[in-house]
Amino acid sequence: MKIGVLALQGAVAEHIRSLEAAGAEAVAVKRIEELAELDGIVIPGGESTTIGKLIRKYGFLEALQEFSKQGKPLFGTCAGLIILADKIDGQDDAHLELMDMVVARNAFGRQRESFETDLPIKGIDEPIRAVFIRAPLIKEVGSSVDVLSVYNDEIVAARQGHLLACSFHPELTDDYRLHAYFVDMVKEATKTTSK
Amino acid sequence: METGTSRVKRGMAEMQKGGVIMDVMNAEQAKIAEAAGATAVMALERVPSDIRAAGGVARMADPTIVEEVMKVVSIPVMAKARIGHITEARVLESMGVDYIDESEVLTPADEVFHISKNEFTVPFVCGAKDLGEALRRIQEGAAMLRTKGEPGTGNIVEAVRHLRLINGQIRKVQNLSKDELYHEAKVLGVPYDLLLQVSESGKLPVVNFAAGGVATPADAALMMELGADGVFVGSGIFKSDSPEKFARAIVEATTHFKDYKLIAEVSKNLGTPMKGIEISKLHAAERMQDRGL
């Protein structure tokens, strides 16, 4: 089982380290040809406008939509959550439009409002330390989306079948439980998808 | 809920990795930078090459410029304060600037002390030309580093020197025994604990970008090749013939820094880059890298 981390821009090395700690083989992905050998992919935190442009430039828009169609899991953190969303609040265009949700960018404010907190997550026993950096949040979700975590009445983590997204940065701590959760999703998917 | 923690400050810089941070002097340039794929903009009154040309004292930008830039882009906005100028930094923090560069590009306000950056909620980036400077800035609270290079020259040689030196020094301390590390901490003028951390991990505890002399897509890619986490481009973009094209090309070359065919492609017909200055032609007093040790 091999999981990729989209390496166009952002915190790639941290995700690779966390995925490896959760027991998966992890590789940085810069070209669409590299998607074929993967069972799942992480879209990391970074600047969503930059990642969104580069995704289009190098053909990842269609390639990742196709990847998702095959039932292979995607996990978006922070900017990655924005990339996965169907709709971005206040913008006409979204990116991959895979997850049935409306997200708001920089929803907590500027960098001085960035914070960390202990956050309970559905499916994970004890709260995890969640680091929110100029973080987005999920304003609305469709009926097929399962809300995994709420902070101050706002949705900050959700799952829709093989798609997982969170507003915060699990890759910035030494707690690998959310990565392990995603690794389990990928394991599950490899059993059902034909290779 | 905690704000301004070291994890939150350093994490913000982690999110900039593999990206290009561009100097802009007004709202229009900020929009061009964002559209080209910049991960952040540095709002200032004059780019380093103009500061060089103008002479005199270079200070924090007029807050109007910073505010204008913050209004028109959704990416992070950075701004520069003079070395040791606590009040300029507090003013920028109060305005909601996302990152402060305590920068040798501006005329230092204090020839001895840097700002005690740990006391701020807003994170700081600082320049360093060797491991000693790098770890002293981290000890003071810098959450991100960049090479000093020689700003506003369009000449990459100093940034290369600084990045090579820092990476070489890291490799050296990895091989030192404990007693040798005590001595090395004294020689470098850095806290022992921080040096031990570098020795054990083989890397700096914060992100280190390249800055000071990046003028072309190939320059940006070279710095990535040498191990920079990302790139600051100061005068290189808006002092070139076609800023939009230069900006886009530098973003692509930074992402795909080992894809030489791609770099060749994006480097075609860019027009004239900024003119540039031979370092040996600078007088000692004109060398910005010697400020703030």
Interface residues (C-beta under 8 A of the other chain):
Chain A: A7 L8 Q9 G10 A11 V12 A13 E14 K30 G45 G46 E47 T49 T50 K53 L54 K57 C78 A79 R105 N106 G109 R110 Q111 R112 E113 S114 F115 E116 T117 V131 F132 I133 R134 H169 L172 T173
Chain B: M1 E2 T3 G4 T5 R7 V8 G11 M12 E14 M15 Q16 K17 G18 G19 E34 G37 A38 T39 A40 S74 I75 P76 E93 G96 V97 D98 Y99 T121 V122 P123 V251 E252 T255 H256
